[in-house]
């Protein structure tokens, strides 16, 4: 240790000593950063839309007659079979109408028999000129009218019988039945004809309907080839993302697009169908629809942690062969998951430093770096 007895000399030497030490410390300063090597890869682009699930058949159960509900013969939320009895309605007034129609039919049939007998009596007498042709024509007309009355009465009987059958409401399809809107003791009147008593949904196959905006529609329409009128190809697989973030096990296909763009929303409705063997999907459920909408060949891809954005300027930091960092301005394309596609400014083989820890902020800084061989296949497809 050097002891300086002259304090003035000590003060004169001290700044130089501090400067030398600071310069020495800066010279040996090393910043450790993570570096990825840029490469090219063909990247598909996946787009997500919000969709709603519908049953392949969602059939509303309606009553064709009015009256008191006398029975429910199903368990709400259970599977019902086609033709299974669901509801009964008090059919006493309907049976009374049916009995009246039967009685009326009996009357007109009796009259028909009487008129036929009269015609059989008149015809031979008219042939012998014992009766006039006028009387014969009148007998024939009376008998023909009786036949028409019988046919009309038979039609009334058939209609009354059908109305009696309407008092028993059966399942139109096999499927899951919902919660009933009416119960035993409720009255179904004429004013109730507009709403369903219940709904039965066939869910072995379900439809998912989702809107796409007009810009997407124009893009898809321009990419069509030949005379194909379909906006989206049925060969494009469609995935569903459920509300818990999991991907549904079955892939679907596009089976139709709506005929028009909704003028209130500027969107076009698309429908995809999915197999539903485990009955996971239910009508009314909201899901995310994910499908491939583009593909980028030989795309230059970097993680978003490597891109520094200052207003409208995007930069990355390249590590050169001398372990120096140089900022480079790039032109980014679209985001694919947690990565950027770079349109200009990078080439395959460039080593780009990640800047998420804030350490890489200056150029010409010696670095100690770890090269990560980035797995492009691990990039999310959405």
Number of C-alpha atoms within 10 A of each C-alpha: 3 4 6 9 8 8 9 9 10 12 10 10 11 11 11 11 10 11 11 12 12 11 11 11 11 11 11 9 13 13 12 13 20 18 22 22 19 20 19 16 14 13 20 16 18 18 14 19 16 16 23 18 22 23 23 18 19 17 18 15 20 15 22 14 20 20 20 18 19 17 16 17 13 15 14 14 13 12 16 23 16 12 12 16 17 19 23 21 25 19 21 12 12 21 16 13 19 21 15 15 21 18 14 18 21 15 14 20 19 14 19 21 14 15 21 19 13 16 20 14 13 21 20 13 14 16 12 9 10 11 14 14 15 10 14 21 15 13 21 19 14 19 21 15 15 21 19 14 19 21 15 14 21 19 14 19 21 15 15 21 18 13 18 21 17 19 23 19 20 18 20 16 17 17 24 21 25 16 13 16 11 15 14 13 13 13 16 18 13 12 8 13 14 9 12 15 19 17 19 25 23 20 26 16 16 23 27 27 23 22 21 17 15 15 11 13 17 11 13 16 15 10 11 14 9 6 6 10 10 15 19 20 15 14 10 14 15 20 22 24 18 16 11 7 10 9 15 16 11 13 15 24 20 22 15 17 18 14 9 10 17 14 8 6 11 13 19 19 17 20 20 23 21 23 17 18 11 8 12 10 24 18 18 12 14 19 24 20 23 20 21 16 15 13 12 12 11 12 19 23 28 27 21 18 15 22 22 19 11 8 6 6 11 15 18 26 25 23 25 13 8 10 14 16 23 19 19 13 16 17 14 20 14 11 16 21 14 13 18 20 20 18 15 12 13 22 15 13 11 16 23 27 27 23 19 14 9 8 11 21 12 11 13 13 19 17 18 14 15 12 14 12 11 16 8 17 9 7 15 12 16 15
